[in-house]
């Protein structure tokens, strides 16, 4: 994998970081932090696909607390003192836009509960995939998830090429995302009016910070899971590059045929995982990455307009400082859909590479059995490949270009409207 200049076949470990041995612990920083912030009440390695009574009670309690805190925000003046501008468009726009995450967070715990079956399948399928590279793979043989011979052969192939799971790398990646999601909103709130203002309105501002951080954590969970999918697609591609060569086909045709069948199963398993991720985070009961993308576009549009307005119309220093903090906060928020689009674009790119590798082997092999099996693999990929689908649109780089062009258009309109007032 060429992401960040890293290679799949290298074990990415550092001595000063805890050793991580499974996918549950690799995702635990972002997953457990989001649980602490009340985003959901589920374990990633849940043993049941149905909501329990305790989970329902906790979700109901979190919802009641959030409703009460929203009421407190509406009846106190703390919120009105956070965002102040000489432009009513900026002040009222930020007031409305930055209250939307509070409403979204009301629904997110229930989204996770309603989608618990999908989360159960994601966790299970990632374990099935990774069971081929660790000592727990026999469990899946006993439960009948894979034929024993396929698991043994692919396990040997993975061991031969020393394919690491790189759980520690994913754990560091997840920790970085969780830290950024918590620190950026809290530091922004503390910088706008100072710590003394926060202490005077501690309850309101703490709830605001927790809600904003919760929204970031919710979307970062999606990004972390998509990155796991991307890594595993490249694992399959590397096996197609390294294992299925002319010499190996001539030496051990039966083993190569079994390897191709195993790769087809793994590819189909990644399709299951990506489909469940899209269904969990794409469009669910009023809160989704789709809504987040629209929200990001409007937030960035208003803050950019406010910053340009202050820079060119020379308003007071306090308003300039506020606009800088607004811009930093919304820009970090804007990074979330950009990262989603970036990973989704790479997933699509890796799928194209898989197609090319399969068809290259088809065009170069003289073995009919290999050609027929790879034709089936190609047909399978035509019908079903790992991808990110949020129902309303496919997440890819053209989407980002369209969003930027729309933002630029509306920004020009807003500037022209301001100059005529």
Secondary structure, 3 states (H helix, E strand, C coil): CCHHHCCCCCCCCCCCCCCCCCHHHHHHHHHHHHHHCCCCCCCCCCCCCCCCHHHHHHHHHHHHHHHHHHHHHHHCCHHHHHCCCCCHHHHHHHHHHCCHHHHHHHHHHHHHHHCHHHHHHHHHHHHHHHHHHCCCHHHHHHCCCCCHHHHHHHHHHHHHCCCCCCHHHHHHHHHHHHHHHHHHHHHHHHHHHCHHHHHHCHHHHHHHHHHHHHHHHHHHHHHHHHHHHHHHHHHHHHHHHHCCCHHHHHHCHHHHHHHHHHHHHHHHHHHHHHHHHHHHHCCECCECHHHHHHHHHHHHHHHHHHHHHHHHHCCCHHHHHHHHHHHHHHHHHHHHHHHHHHHHHHHHHHHHHHHHHHHHHHHHCCCHHHHHHHHHHHHHHHHCCCCCECCCCECCHHHHHHHHHHHHHHHHHHHHHHHHC
